[in-house]
Amino acid sequence: MISRAFIEELTAGGSLRLPWHRADKQVPYVDDAGNPVSPETPNAVKLESFIFDAMPLAKRTMVLEGERESVFAPTKNPTGVDSVESCREMLIERDAKRLEKAGVGIPRSADGKVDAKIEISPLAVLDDEDAAAFVKSRGITEIVRGAELTLE
């Protein structure tokens, strides 16, 4: 977690001086004939800065380790890998696994994907123990195929 005060300190005076990182990107363009082109390989360079480069500037830091599947679901691209769609799938899978560990039946398609939209609010459940207590208190034993469920 990063405090608001630290971000304000970093950005005071309108300049944030963090190192640049190169990212090769596929950027659609219009060719000389006026046709839209979606390149299959990277054709542009984007310079990005990352907030983790500010860690050495902080007075106190702490690193929390967690399983990648439970803490990392990036949204960096409009479609495909690291998109809103892939992030949603990862979060649904994370929450479904948490419910399965708590004994809840989760509908899955033939390819193993969760066949429901499940979202567990972190205000209600933070870990597997919370999930077990939560589903027990609510009497949840199974999720119906195709359900859209938010647990708060």
Secondary structure, 3 states (H helix, E strand, C coil): CCCHHHHHHHHHHHCCCCCCEEEEECCCEECCCCCEECCCCCCEEEEECCHHHHHHHCCCCCCCCCCHHHHCCCCCECCCCCEHHHHHHHHHHHHHHHHHHCCCECCECCCCCECCEEEECCCCCCCHHHHHHHHHHHCCCECCCCCEEEEC
